[in-house]
Amino acid sequence: MAVTTQTLRDSEHDAVIKIVCTGGGHSGTTIDVSTLTGAEDDDTDRVAITKILLSNARLADTADEPVLLEWDATAKVAIAEFGSGNIEWGMRLDNNAGTGTTGDIIVTSASTNTRFTMILFLKKTAGFAGTALSYRQVMPPRRA
């Protein structure tokens, strides 16, 4: 199994992360939000998922195993589960994990035959320098 994670964008207010799994089973990739730009790194860092792009394929003649997205916490909280195919999810998903939440996102696929590319668009919502409401009122987000 080869899993690669690449940060495509990491700005003051948002981040875009790409995960590629080339099969062999995938026990979990953690997107550690405390490593993103501006993170306080004190378990208060939080992001919301604003968009998900997923291309999920499986090898022929095998069972269709989903790709699972979870918020990391003492008891992980499911965000979404995706079967095979191409998916574009555009609804905002806020971190609703309770006790022991770290703010991190875990991506898992149990099947040894699942191959996928996932791109997560993240909005920094708490625990990052520059995400406080008073800061946004003074300094609006930059336009590209």
FENKA-V172681 format. One record per backbone hydrogen bond with DSSP energy under -1.0 kcal/mol. CO is the residue of the C=O (numbers start at 1). NH is the residue of the N-H. Records with the same first field share a line. If there is no record, write none. Layout:
# FENKA-V172681
CO: NH / NH
This chain:
# FENKA-V172681
2: 22
4: 20
6: 18
9: 16
13: 124
14: 11
15: 122
16: 8 / 9
17: 120
18: 6
19: 118
20: 4
21: 116
26: 109
29: 107
31: 33 / 105
32: 35
33: 36
36: 39
38: 129
46: 125 / 126
48: 123
49: 93
51: 121
52: 89
53: 119
54: 87
55: 117
56: 85
57: 115
67: 82
68: 108
69: 79 / 80
70: 106
71: 77
72: 102
77: 71
80: 69
82: 67
85: 56
87: 54
89: 52
93: 49
98: 101
99: 74
104: 72
105: 31
106: 70
107: 29
108: 68
109: 26
112: 24
115: 57
116: 21
117: 55
118: 19
119: 53
120: 17
121: 50 / 51
122: 15
123: 48
126: 46
127: 40
128: 131
132: 136
133: 137
134: 138
135: 139
